[in-house]
């Protein structure tokens, strides 16, 4: 690993125009004949790849938690909305078709949060956490997208409007499904770590 100042000669950047994730810019870095001093090396020579892979495992838990945060906020808002919104003379929270949906998503999102916490706890303890990180990264965004989608629908047409937060959160979570490895990559990692590398679809 090496540290490269972004203002170094030969470094250029391209920003991506994404539908979501506007608070965190995505893009590409280009290095054209960039010279880096020897003292900009991070860690021992030959250990960069291992360090990068370890950072992926840690960051996947954070991505899961970012997704879960969007879902939790949406569910909290929908709970309050369901208490206030009346149809046929009573709050929609009294309709099991509404309250049971929210209850299910609350339980699933809570389970995904605990899985992400396990990844971080194992990392803090110096224990292997590649499998759990892939599980959290697959499960967190998946369940979060489903929860935000349900909240949007439970708000009716108003939930679909740009003056409500749900559509943007959906787009943001979809981006988090892709970041640091797609759902298919996460499943491949879980399978590889479960069955052994000799059974992996890729090495």
NORLINZI-V402759 format. One record per backbone hydrogen bond with DSSP energy under -1.0 kcal/mol. NH is the residue of the N-H (numbers start at 1). CO is the residue of the C=O. If there is no record, write none. Layout:
nh->NH co->CO
nh->NH co->CO
This chain:
nh->3 co->40
nh->8 co->5
nh->11 co->8
nh->12 co->30
nh->14 co->28
nh->16 co->26
nh->24 co->21
nh->28 co->14
nh->30 co->12
nh->32 co->10
nh->40 co->37
nh->41 co->38
nh->42 co->1
nh->47 co->44
nh->51 co->47
nh->52 co->48
nh->53 co->49
nh->54 co->50
nh->55 co->51
nh->56 co->52
nh->57 co->53
nh->58 co->54
nh->59 co->55
nh->60 co->56
nh->62 co->58
nh->63 co->59
nh->64 co->60
nh->65 co->61
nh->66 co->62
nh->67 co->63
nh->68 co->64
nh->69 co->65
nh->70 co->66
nh->71 co->67
nh->72 co->68
nh->73 co->69
nh->74 co->70
nh->75 co->71
nh->76 co->72
nh->77 co->73
nh->78 co->74
nh->79 co->75
nh->80 co->76
nh->81 co->77
nh->82 co->78
nh->83 co->79
nh->84 co->80
nh->85 co->81
nh->87 co->90
nh->90 co->87
nh->92 co->85
nh->93 co->82
nh->94 co->91
nh->95 co->92
nh->98 co->95
nh->99 co->95
nh->100 co->96
nh->102 co->98
nh->103 co->99
nh->104 co->100
nh->105 co->101
nh->106 co->102
nh->107 co->103
nh->108 co->104
nh->109 co->105
nh->110 co->106
nh->111 co->107
nh->112 co->108
nh->113 co->109
nh->114 co->110
nh->115 co->111
nh->116 co->112
nh->117 co->113
nh->118 co->114
nh->119 co->115
nh->120 co->116
nh->121 co->117
nh->122 co->118
nh->123 co->119
nh->124 co->120
nh->125 co->121
nh->126 co->123
nh->127 co->122
nh->133 co->129
nh->134 co->130
nh->135 co->131
nh->136 co->132
nh->137 co->133
nh->138 co->134
nh->139 co->135
nh->140 co->136
nh->142 co->138
nh->143 co->139
nh->144 co->140
nh->145 co->141
nh->146 co->142
nh->147 co->143
nh->148 co->144
nh->149 co->145
nh->150 co->146
nh->151 co->147
nh->152 co->148
nh->153 co->149
nh->154 co->150
nh->155 co->151
nh->156 co->153
nh->161 co->158
nh->164 co->161
nh->169 co->165
nh->170 co->166
nh->171 co->167
nh->172 co->168
nh->173 co->169
nh->174 co->170
nh->175 co->171
nh->176 co->172
nh->177 co->173
nh->179 co->175
nh->181 co->178
nh->186 co->182
nh->187 co->183
nh->188 co->184
nh->189 co->185
nh->190 co->186
nh->191 co->187
nh->192 co->188
nh->193 co->189
nh->194 co->190
nh->195 co->191
nh->196 co->192
nh->199 co->196
nh->200 co->197
